[in-house]
Amino acid sequence: MTKIDIAALDAEDPLACFRERFYLPEGLIYLDGNSLGPAPKAAFTGFGEVVEKEWAEGLIGSWNTAGWFAAPKTLGDRLGAFLGAAPGQTVVCDTTSINIFKAVHAALGLRPGRRVVVSELDSFPTDLYMLGGTGAEVRLLGRDGDRLEDLIDGNVAAVLLSQVNYRSGALFDMTAINRLAHDAGALIIWDLCHSAGVVPIALDAAGTDFAVGCTYKYLNAGPGAPAFIYVAKRHLEEARQPLSGWWGHARPFAFEAEYEAHPGIEKFLCGTQPIISLRGVQAGLDALDGVSQSALREKSLSLTHLFMDLCEPLCRDYGLVPGTPREDRQRGSQVSFTFEHGYAVIRAMIERGVVGDFREPGLMRFGFAPLYLSHADIKRAVEIMESCLADRVWLDPAYQVRSPVT
Amino acid sequence: MTKIDIAALDAEDPLACFRERFYLPEGLIYLDGNSLGPAPKAAFTGFGEVVEKEWAEGLIGSWNTAGWFAAPKTLGDRLGAFLGAAPGQTVVCDTTSINIFKAVHAALGLRPGRRVVVSELDSFPTDLYMLGGTGAEVRLLGRDGDRLEDLIDGNVAAVLLSQVNYRSGALFDMTAINRLAHDAGALIIWDLCHSAGVVPIALDAAGTDFAVGCTYKYLNAGPGAPAFIYVAKRHLEEARQPLSGWWGHARPFAFEAEYEAHPGIEKFLCGTQPIISLRGVQAGLDALDGVSQSALREKSLSLTHLFMDLCEPLCRDYGLVPGTPREDRQRGSQVSFTFEHGYAVIRAMIERGVVGDFREPGLMRFGFAPLYLSHADIKRAVEIMESCLADRVWLDPAYQVRSPVT
């Protein structure tokens, strides 16, 4: 692929105008939006407003006048719309881990007599850790069987899967797997951490039962910003979850001694939410305003495709092993390689202005956010990766002591 | 009490210099710090720094370089020191509700065979709601018995109490009740939401087992800022809690499929924390730096005492019923009255520049934060309350439609 092709791809990019909505340090190529998205410029004023005006000036009254109390629901509906969910099914709250706990408990409650949850050995570990805490019996794709369909039987209450795998970047077909689960009478819980904001998602249309995810990766809401949970309307009346805090009460301000779950999605709320961090979710959604899902997907595939093409000679020459599906429909917006010197290469690339990340063992991982990356960025990133490989940076003692790359 | 006495009290106030650490709107007397503390001035730069420098410039690297990953522990140790806890027993994370869930589960696990948790009917409701979600058998002071000692027997795993009652402002004797629980082989869980920051607390010295609380009341950390949990060192090895997320893993960055709880207080962490809201906890602790616990307590009692004295004629003339203990050792830093027109009076007082709050049914509630209130403020607040009562503001239709006062 020649330089001219790349310039043409960028010239025709309908999403190029979104780049200016984000702050990125001068000269940096950021391929780590799958770990922490960059700051939308609007966040600077957004946080200033919530701190200086709403908290400092408005004080307690801002719970109502500034919409703080309603924020998990207001933001949930807005995020839900982006994920193909009608209003009243999504709230922004707590963490992905805690929302997984709620969803698994709710699913077990909706399928009495069934105690098995099917998941994937290669899930982001917290999903499995949280499953362990629910007391469910766990079957894992990649350990207990080769095919998902062999694991799902009449004992399975729910299937919990990441739509995009955090290591390989592989993408599951949501509709097909929902059908697989439903055919066996099981429910589906999707972890959208690595897909929300970059893969078109249609929760209602796909017949999804539950979904959870974080907002600080491709939704650019800021470090550790509250997560979200979606529960399909058809389950809301019957669903229960044990984190029955006051924000989930039918009448939270009546201060009744007995808990009565809110009839709506609010029953999936628990305690008071971190309002200032929540403002980041608003900034992140503002930065997505007006984006076309199909343009997002098209550019995402174009970026990952270009990256994989340009990396082919490096794989051949240095022994990097590609870990990401080449076929478009099986790929999220992330590309990874395993390489024994991956840690040193990622560290050196960061020092040369390209931020990717490293996961033990030996995984070099690059995320591609169509809103702020150009094809020229990708070409430059590969050139820098090549320079690190050519320099055999792993021989440099500075890159041999491991400090965590979060 | 004459005007001269009040001026003298303020002139001799060793905490008067702390007032300038807080931003308070011009002319406002804020008696609602027991609901949401005001903004420490340092918060303005603190939030700017975490957003503009650490997130926007530092991006993913700030998890390490800016201490984000360590923040729950770093802030926990610092808050712990203020609450009389040696390092390694406190983390700042999640919400009070969720931390109650963790503590109750841990206590039940440490007392196998015992399924009862004793609490108080008049607890902040979320404590009871969360208890309900744990599956514990619940006995309530105020419903099942008149005296706490009659409720605690060999079936009781834990006693969960608010140190300061959110309605009456009554203060429990932590050491005495710890002894009561321990004598029956039960553990104690203290909810410090309405005492932390205003009542001297010595968790280790009192032999407390677990404590939880929020940081956004008298700790002034901002709306919905993350809560805290303390677990006494002697329980850390054996204690388990079911919200077993990746931040509680012994090796969170090893990405192992099996959960292994961290040996320390970190096992009480679960998912990724809201870093920007966490920065408010730092600002709140900074604003407390150098305060003397005894001076804090002395001024708190002086303020509440003065308020109750000045309100006596109002109670007599208008029928407000005092709900707060007059005896110093039984009182936190809050005074409340029940009054049938309480809602209208609180609303009118707010419009006249004195912020208190209202809780159903009929409870007028005032919090007294020694760091930013003067005795002159208290006198003025009572004058304004008196003007609202004299004006019979409840006859004004504007104050009859209820909107929630959070």
Interface residues (C-beta under 8 A of the other chain):
Chain A: Y23 P25 L28 Y30 D32 S35 L36 P38 A39 A43 F44 F47 G48 V51 E52 E54 W55 A56 E57 L59 I60 G61 S62 W63 N64 W68 F69 D94 T95 T96 S97 I98 F101 L121 F124 P125 T126 L128 Y129 M130 G132 G133 T134 G135 L140 C214 Y216 G222 P223 G224 A225 P226 A227 Q241 P242 L243 S244 G245 W246 W247 G248 H249 F253 A254 F255 E256 A257 E258 Y259 C270 G271 T272 Q273 P274 I275 I276 S277 L278 G280 I350 V355 D357 R359 E360 S403 P404 V405 T406
Chain B: Y23 P25 L28 Y30 D32 S35 L36 P38 A39 A43 F44 F47 G48 V51 E52 E54 W55 A56 E57 L59 I60 G61 S62 W63 N64 W68 F69 D94 T95 T96 S97 I98 F101 L121 F124 P125 T126 L128 Y129 M130 G132 G133 T134 G135 L140 C214 Y216 G222 P223 G224 A225 P226 A227 Q241 P242 L243 S244 G245 W246 W247 G248 H249 F253 A254 F255 E256 A257 E258 Y259 C270 G271 T272 Q273 P274 I275 I276 S277 L278 G280 I350 V355 D357 R359 E360 S403 P404 V405 T406
